[in-house]
Amino acid sequence: THWKHGGIVGVLGYGSGIIGRYSDLPEEYPGVEHFHTVRVNNPSAWYYTTAALRDLCDIWDRHGSSVLNVHGSTGDMIFLGTTTDELEPTFAELTAKGWDLGGSGSAMWTPSCCVGKSRCEFACYDTMDLCYQATQNFQFEMHRPSFPYKFKIKCSGCPNDCVASVARADLSVIGVWKDDIRIDQSAVQAYAGGELKPRGGATPYAKLDVEADVTSLCPTYCMSYDGKKLSIDNKNCNHCMHCIDLMPQALRPGTETGATLLLGSHAPILEGAQMSWVIV
């Protein structure tokens, strides 16, 4: 097949959201002579009701192949495979149910985010609100391609970067804190003694060797443990989250929270910038 983001086929008034795909052997494979992709704008943090998912699946059953990608690396729900004459009916049914097309091609692509404060105790800002506001603000840039290359915004609530914004986005918004990591020394002892399980029980270890598994693996060596007390030189902490992830009941991000903006990193293939610039 050959395909292109925008310019081959689309829906009235939109320059993106449809990726035209055609078979180079239509006589041999008439069932996939056309196999266009439709990108459906995802809700913040990918929260759906079961009723909404049924509506989307029913629409695609009527107008496409019934094959879905939930979700693509950009964030959109991907409808894989339909013909040119089904594009407008698909779009009409989607908009009637309150859905819109996502971005594609040389445009702003659909912003996406982690669950943020809705479910994660480590989130340092409201990722879902920022994702929603960015989506509403950049409607023209998403649906009217005017850039030399695609541009992605991804919002992560903490340095764990659960939406892989540094790898996948041109603008990463990553939650962070300015003050000291909060420490519960009694909980540190509970991890060391085996009363609390590392990573909430998501590791095979019966108990945590605080020195070997935490302080010795700190990338900036800003931590020390004398068997009774865990100490952190917060001025040298680079917020990697390793210690907090291992001992979430003993360590927590600080209370003076906000976000860091990183520009760049995501690049076409292996050409261009490979690391983000911290701008805020």
Helices and strands as residue ranges (DSSP letters): E 2-5, E 18-22, G 30-32, E 37-40, G 44-46, H 50-63, E 67-69, E 77-80, G 84-86, H 87-96, E 112-113, G 116-118, H 127-137, H 139-143, E 153-156, H 165-168, E 171-177, E 182-183, H 185-193, G 198-201, I 210-214, G 215-217, E 223-225, E 230-232, G 234-236, H 242-246, E 251-252, E 257-264, E 276-278
